[in-house]
Amino acid sequence: MENFVYYNPVKLHFGKDAIRKLGQAAQSLGKKALLLYGKGSIKSNGIYDQVTDQFRQANITWVEYAGIRPNPAIEDVVAAARLGREENVDFIIAVGGGSVIDSAKFISIAIPYDGSAWNLVKGTARPESNIPLIAVLTLAATGTEMNKFAVVQNNATSEKLGFGNDLIYPRYSFLDPQYTLSVPKNYTSYGIVDLIAHCLEAYFGKGEATLSDKFVYSIIREAMEFGPALLNDLGNYELRAKIMYAATNALNNLLFYGRESGDWGVHTIGHVFSVLYDVPHGASLSIAYPAWLKLMKDRIPERIEELGKHLFNTSSANDTIAEMESLFGVLGSPVRLNDIGITVHQKNKIIQTMIENKVGGAHHKLSEHDYEELIDLCLQ
């Protein structure tokens, strides 16, 4: 078991009508906010009005940047950061799912930075300060509401990259399961896949951490038990709450304590599908994970078998992989590239982009030969 520092500075409000504490939290950060959201669904479902009512009650003024894309793009980060600087905002409030909150995290460090925001993403420059961030979550999936990580893509360079820094933890996060009731079935499914994938990225990381493994099993079993039920009853508050809490715990550091690292190789594969074909993040993972497990079954059979024993009561790596693939299918997420209209004709382009993005895990490295085999497995 590796040494670790247990740290998470996010004050998280969870439950029905949690938004009533938003105004008080906002007042502690300043008087003027940059409000970020996506394509406008928060206006049709009433969330926008609830958030802005809190602003008015707390005498907070605000400016808005709308239209954050489902796969967060550096163009939005640059434009919103420019607006934040011009308007001299004190803090940011991001209302949405992972794409909005991830974008807000980058915007929070881009506002006080003079150079290109992409330099921060690439690591050629280090952030030295930030604008405080409040997250209001509307989609259970990424866990970004309680961690220091974010992902953004550069469409001009066909790169989608992850980033981590203590400066991008939200100060406050508000999680009301009611805010996820209007999420459609497909994106509910993708969110459940995403939380499972986060558990697996921890589990297949480097280092032995038996208690963290048990947390992995418990969170995935929560998704297995309540995920299919939710997909058959999308308006069920209690089921929404269970999945929302599971998604937060899947990536708030809990599963990584005692390990040297997670792996994240499957996420890098999925990012290639997203940056090339705008594949929803969760859908990219349900395609990539079975293929990755098949590639790894002769390299780490015992680790895969141990996972299957605890989740599915199986005894072989092959059976574990079959059950995991079946689970993604039960959740209604694609498991082959062909399921989303990507065929063998795109294979070479995908592999070239994988090479350019240096796809691979922190623990389990991947070669160019592995790329070809992985894409074949994603197509079969």
C-alpha positions as CSV (number, residue, x, y, z in Angstrom):
1,M,0.0,0.0,0.0
2,E,1.4,3.4,-1.1
3,N,1.7,6.5,1.1
4,F,-1.0,9.1,0.4
5,V,-2.4,12.5,1.5
6,Y,-6.2,12.5,2.1
7,Y,-7.4,15.8,0.8
8,N,-10.7,17.1,-0.7
9,P,-11.6,20.7,0.0
10,V,-15.0,20.7,-1.8
11,K,-18.0,21.6,0.4
12,L,-20.7,19.5,-1.2
13,H,-24.5,20.0,-0.6
14,F,-26.5,16.9,-1.5
15,G,-30.2,16.4,-1.6
16,K,-33.6,17.8,-2.4
17,D,-33.7,21.7,-2.6
18,A,-29.9,21.9,-1.9
19,I,-29.9,25.0,-4.1
20,R,-31.4,27.1,-1.3
21,K,-27.9,27.4,0.2
22,L,-26.4,28.7,-3.1
23,G,-26.9,32.4,-2.4
24,Q,-25.1,32.2,1.0
25,A,-22.2,30.3,-0.6
26,A,-22.0,32.8,-3.5
27,Q,-21.9,35.8,-1.1
28,S,-18.8,34.3,0.5
29,L,-17.0,34.6,-2.8
30,G,-17.9,38.0,-4.1
31,K,-20.6,40.1,-5.7
32,K,-20.4,39.4,-9.4
33,A,-20.6,35.9,-11.1
34,L,-19.8,34.4,-14.5
35,L,-22.7,32.0,-15.1
36,L,-21.9,29.1,-17.4
37,Y,-24.3,26.6,-18.9
38,G,-24.9,24.5,-22.0
39,K,-27.5,24.7,-24.7
40,G,-30.3,26.1,-22.6
41,S,-32.1,23.0,-21.1
42,I,-31.8,24.6,-17.7
43,K,-34.1,27.3,-18.8
44,S,-36.8,24.9,-19.9
45,N,-36.7,22.7,-16.8
46,G,-36.7,25.6,-14.3
47,I,-33.1,25.2,-12.9
48,Y,-32.0,28.6,-14.4
49,D,-34.8,30.4,-12.6
50,Q,-33.9,28.7,-9.3
51,V,-30.2,29.6,-9.6
52,T,-30.8,33.3,-10.6
53,D,-33.4,33.7,-7.8
54,Q,-30.6,32.8,-5.4
55,F,-28.5,35.4,-7.1
56,R,-31.1,38.1,-6.6
57,Q,-31.8,37.2,-3.0
58,A,-28.1,37.5,-2.3
59,N,-27.6,40.7,-4.3
60,I,-25.3,39.0,-6.7
61,T,-25.0,40.4,-10.3
62,W,-23.9,38.1,-13.1
63,V,-23.0,37.8,-16.8
64,E,-23.6,34.7,-18.8
65,Y,-21.8,32.4,-21.2
66,A,-24.1,29.9,-22.7
67,G,-23.6,27.1,-25.3
68,I,-20.9,24.9,-23.7
69,R,-20.6,21.8,-25.9
70,P,-21.2,18.2,-24.7
71,N,-17.5,17.4,-25.4
72,P,-15.9,20.5,-23.8
73,A,-13.9,22.6,-26.3
74,I,-11.0,24.9,-25.7
75,E,-12.7,27.5,-27.9
76,D,-15.4,28.0,-25.3
77,V,-12.8,28.2,-22.5
78,V,-11.0,31.0,-24.3
79,A,-14.2,32.9,-25.1
80,A,-15.7,32.6,-21.6
81,A,-12.4,33.5,-19.9
82,R,-12.2,36.6,-22.1
83,L,-15.7,37.6,-21.0
84,G,-14.8,36.9,-17.3
85,R,-11.8,39.2,-17.6
86,E,-13.7,42.0,-19.3
87,E,-16.4,41.9,-16.8
88,N,-14.1,41.6,-13.8
89,V,-16.1,38.7,-12.2
90,D,-15.3,37.5,-8.7
91,F,-16.3,33.9,-9.2
92,I,-17.8,31.3,-11.6
93,I,-21.0,29.3,-11.3
94,A,-21.2,26.3,-13.6
95,V,-24.7,24.8,-14.0
96,G,-24.7,21.6,-16.0
97,G,-23.0,18.2,-16.4
98,G,-19.3,17.3,-16.7
99,S,-18.7,19.3,-19.9
100,V,-19.9,22.6,-18.3
101,I,-18.1,22.0,-15.0
102,D,-14.9,20.8,-16.7
103,S,-15.0,23.9,-18.9
104,A,-15.5,26.1,-15.9
105,K,-12.5,24.6,-14.2
106,F,-10.2,25.6,-17.1
107,I,-11.9,29.0,-17.3
108,S,-11.2,29.5,-13.6
109,I,-7.4,29.3,-14.2
110,A,-7.5,30.9,-17.6
111,I,-9.1,34.2,-16.4
112,P,-6.0,35.3,-14.4
113,Y,-3.5,33.9,-16.9
114,D,-2.2,36.1,-19.7
115,G,-1.2,33.4,-22.2
116,S,-3.0,30.8,-24.2
117,A,-5.3,28.6,-22.2
118,W,-4.1,25.6,-24.3
119,N,-0.7,26.1,-22.7
120,L,-2.2,25.3,-19.3
121,V,-3.9,22.2,-20.7
122,K,-0.7,21.0,-22.4
123,G,1.4,21.6,-19.3
124,T,3.8,24.1,-21.0
125,A,2.6,26.7,-18.5
126,R,1.5,26.3,-14.9
127,P,-1.5,28.0,-13.3
128,E,-0.6,30.2,-10.4
129,S,-4.0,31.5,-9.3
130,N,-7.7,31.0,-10.0
131,I,-11.2,32.4,-9.9
132,P,-13.3,30.5,-7.3
133,L,-15.8,28.0,-8.8
134,I,-19.3,26.8,-7.7
135,A,-20.7,23.8,-9.4
136,V,-24.4,23.0,-9.7
137,L,-24.7,19.5,-11.1
138,T,-27.4,18.4,-13.5
139,L,-26.0,15.1,-14.8
140,A,-24.7,12.2,-12.7
141,A,-21.6,10.9,-14.5
142,T,-18.1,12.4,-14.2
143,G,-17.5,13.1,-10.6
144,T,-16.0,16.5,-11.6
145,E,-18.1,18.2,-8.9
146,M,-15.8,16.8,-6.2
147,N,-12.4,16.4,-7.8
148,K,-9.4,18.4,-9.2
149,F,-9.6,17.0,-12.7
150,A,-11.0,18.2,-16.0
151,V,-10.9,17.3,-19.7
152,V,-11.0,19.5,-22.7
153,Q,-10.5,19.0,-26.5
154,N,-8.8,21.0,-29.2
155,N,-10.7,20.4,-32.4
156,A,-8.0,22.1,-34.5
157,T,-5.3,19.6,-33.3
158,S,-7.6,16.6,-32.7
159,E,-6.5,16.4,-29.1
160,K,-8.6,15.7,-26.0
161,L,-6.5,15.9,-22.8
162,G,-7.0,15.5,-19.1
163,F,-5.6,17.9,-16.5
164,G,-5.3,17.9,-12.8
165,N,-4.5,20.7,-10.3
166,D,-5.6,21.6,-6.8
167,L,-6.6,25.0,-8.0
168,I,-9.5,23.6,-10.0
169,Y,-11.4,22.0,-7.1
170,P,-14.8,23.6,-6.8
171,R,-15.3,25.6,-3.6
172,Y,-18.9,24.4,-3.3
173,S,-20.9,21.9,-5.2
174,F,-24.7,21.5,-5.2
175,L,-26.2,18.2,-6.0
176,D,-30.0,17.9,-6.1
177,P,-31.1,14.6,-7.7
178,Q,-34.3,16.5,-8.9
179,Y,-32.1,18.3,-11.3
180,T,-31.3,15.0,-13.1
181,L,-34.9,13.9,-13.5
182,S,-35.2,15.4,-17.0
183,V,-32.0,13.8,-18.3
184,P,-33.0,11.5,-21.2
185,K,-32.5,7.7,-21.1
186,N,-29.4,7.6,-23.4
187,Y,-27.4,10.2,-21.4
188,T,-28.6,8.6,-18.1
189,S,-27.1,5.4,-19.4
190,Y,-23.8,7.0,-20.5
191,G,-23.5,8.6,-17.0
192,I,-23.8,5.2,-15.4
193,V,-21.2,3.7,-17.7
194,D,-18.9,6.6,-16.9
195,L,-19.0,6.0,-13.2
196,I,-18.3,2.3,-13.7
197,A,-15.4,3.2,-15.9
198,H,-13.9,5.5,-13.3
199,C,-14.1,2.6,-10.8
200,L,-12.2,0.4,-13.3
201,E,-9.6,3.0,-14.0
202,A,-8.8,3.0,-10.3
203,Y,-9.0,-0.8,-10.0
204,F,-6.5,-1.4,-12.8
205,G,-4.1,1.3,-11.6
206,K,-0.7,0.7,-10.0
207,G,-0.4,-0.5,-6.4
208,E,-2.2,-2.8,-4.0
209,A,-5.0,-1.2,-2.0
210,T,-7.5,-3.8,-0.8
211,L,-9.9,-1.4,0.9
212,S,-10.0,0.8,-2.1
213,D,-10.7,-2.3,-4.2
214,K,-13.7,-3.0,-1.9
215,F,-15.0,0.5,-2.5
216,V,-14.7,-0.2,-6.2
217,Y,-16.8,-3.3,-6.0
218,S,-19.4,-1.6,-3.9
219,I,-19.9,1.4,-6.2
220,I,-20.1,-0.8,-9.3
221,R,-22.6,-3.1,-7.6
222,E,-24.6,0.0,-6.7
223,A,-24.7,0.9,-10.4
224,M,-25.5,-2.7,-11.4
225,E,-28.4,-2.9,-8.9
226,F,-30.0,0.5,-9.4
227,G,-28.8,1.6,-12.9
228,P,-31.2,-0.7,-14.9
229,A,-34.0,0.1,-12.5
230,L,-33.5,3.8,-13.1
231,L,-33.4,3.4,-16.9
232,N,-36.9,1.8,-16.6
233,D,-38.1,4.5,-14.2
234,L,-36.4,7.8,-15.2
235,G,-38.6,9.9,-12.9
236,N,-37.7,8.1,-9.7
237,Y,-36.1,10.5,-7.3
238,E,-34.6,7.8,-5.0
239,L,-33.0,6.0,-7.9
240,R,-31.6,9.2,-9.3
241,A,-30.1,10.0,-5.9
242,K,-28.4,6.6,-5.6
243,I,-26.8,7.0,-9.0
244,M,-25.8,10.6,-8.4
245,Y,-24.1,9.7,-5.1
246,A,-22.4,6.7,-6.6
247,A,-21.0,8.8,-9.5
248,T,-19.5,11.4,-7.1
249,N,-17.8,8.7,-5.0
250,A,-16.4,7.0,-8.1
251,L,-14.1,9.9,-8.8
252,N,-13.6,12.0,-5.6
253,N,-10.3,10.4,-4.8
254,L,-11.8,7.7,-2.5
255,L,-10.9,4.8,-4.9
256,F,-7.3,6.0,-5.4
257,Y,-5.9,6.2,-1.9
258,G,-3.2,3.6,-1.3
259,R,-2.4,3.3,-5.0
260,E,0.5,4.8,-6.9
261,S,-1.8,5.8,-9.7
262,G,-4.9,4.9,-11.7
263,D,-4.5,3.7,-15.2
264,W,-6.7,5.9,-17.5
265,G,-5.7,4.1,-20.7
266,V,-9.3,3.4,-21.6
267,H,-10.2,7.0,-21.2
268,T,-7.4,8.0,-23.6
269,I,-8.9,5.5,-26.2
270,G,-12.4,6.9,-25.7
271,H,-11.1,10.5,-26.1
272,V,-9.9,9.7,-29.6
273,F,-13.4,8.5,-30.5
274,S,-14.9,11.7,-29.1
275,V,-12.5,14.1,-30.7
276,L,-12.8,12.5,-34.1
277,Y,-16.5,11.6,-34.2
278,D,-18.1,13.6,-31.3
279,V,-19.0,10.3,-29.5
280,P,-20.6,11.0,-26.1
281,H,-18.0,10.2,-23.4
282,G,-19.8,7.4,-21.7
283,A,-20.6,5.7,-25.1
284,S,-16.9,5.8,-26.0
285,L,-16.0,4.0,-22.8
286,S,-18.5,1.2,-23.1
287,I,-17.0,0.5,-26.5
288,A,-13.4,0.8,-25.4
289,Y,-13.5,-1.1,-22.1
290,P,-14.5,-4.6,-23.4
291,A,-11.8,-4.3,-26.1
292,W,-9.2,-3.2,-23.6
293,L,-10.1,-6.1,-21.2
294,K,-9.8,-8.6,-24.0
295,L,-6.3,-7.2,-24.9
296,M,-5.3,-7.5,-21.3
297,K,-6.8,-10.8,-20.4
298,D,-3.5,-12.7,-20.9
299,R,-1.4,-10.0,-19.3
300,I,-3.3,-9.5,-16.1
301,P,-5.7,-12.5,-15.9
302,E,-5.7,-12.7,-12.1
303,R,-6.7,-9.0,-11.7
304,I,-9.6,-9.4,-14.1
305,E,-10.6,-12.7,-12.5
306,E,-10.7,-11.1,-9.1
307,L,-13.0,-8.3,-10.4
308,G,-15.3,-10.9,-11.9
309,K,-15.4,-12.9,-8.6
310,H,-16.6,-9.9,-6.6
311,L,-19.0,-8.5,-9.2
312,F,-20.4,-11.4,-11.1
313,N,-19.4,-14.5,-9.2
314,T,-17.4,-15.7,-12.2
315,S,-14.1,-17.5,-12.1
316,S,-12.4,-16.7,-15.4
317,A,-11.2,-13.6,-17.2
318,N,-13.2,-14.5,-20.2
319,D,-16.4,-14.8,-18.2
320,T,-15.7,-11.5,-16.4
321,I,-15.3,-9.7,-19.7
322,A,-18.4,-11.2,-21.1
323,E,-20.4,-10.1,-18.0
324,M,-19.0,-6.6,-18.2
325,E,-19.9,-6.3,-21.9
326,S,-23.4,-7.6,-21.1
327,L,-23.7,-5.1,-18.3
328,F,-23.0,-2.2,-20.7
329,G,-25.5,-3.7,-23.1
330,V,-28.2,-3.9,-20.4
331,L,-27.5,-0.3,-19.6
332,G,-28.3,0.5,-23.2
333,S,-24.8,1.8,-24.2
334,P,-23.0,0.7,-27.4
335,V,-20.3,-1.9,-27.1
336,R,-18.9,-1.8,-30.7
337,L,-17.9,1.0,-33.0
338,N,-20.3,-0.4,-35.6
339,D,-23.1,0.4,-33.1
340,I,-22.5,4.1,-33.6
341,G,-21.8,3.9,-37.3
342,I,-18.0,3.8,-37.3
343,T,-16.7,1.1,-39.6
344,V,-13.4,-0.5,-40.6
345,H,-13.0,2.3,-43.2
346,Q,-12.2,4.7,-40.3
347,K,-9.6,2.3,-38.7
348,N,-6.5,3.9,-40.1
349,K,-7.6,7.4,-39.2
350,I,-8.4,6.3,-35.6
351,I,-5.0,4.6,-35.2
352,Q,-3.1,7.6,-36.6
353,T,-4.9,9.8,-34.1
354,M,-4.1,7.4,-31.3
355,I,-0.4,7.6,-32.2
356,E,-0.5,11.4,-32.3
357,N,-2.2,11.5,-28.9
358,K,0.1,8.9,-27.4
359,V,-2.8,6.8,-26.2
360,G,-2.0,4.6,-23.2
361,G,-2.3,4.1,-19.5
362,A,-0.2,5.3,-16.6
363,H,0.2,1.7,-15.5
364,H,-0.5,-0.5,-18.5
365,K,1.3,0.9,-21.5
366,L,0.1,0.4,-25.0
367,S,2.1,0.0,-28.2
368,E,1.1,0.9,-31.8
369,H,0.6,-2.8,-32.4
370,D,-1.9,-2.8,-29.5
371,Y,-3.7,0.1,-31.1
372,E,-4.5,-2.0,-34.2
373,E,-5.6,-4.9,-32.1
374,L,-7.8,-2.7,-29.9
375,I,-9.6,-1.1,-32.9
376,D,-10.1,-4.6,-34.4
377,L,-11.7,-5.7,-31.1
378,C,-13.8,-2.5,-31.0
379,L,-15.1,-3.4,-34.4
380,Q,-15.7,-7.1,-34.0
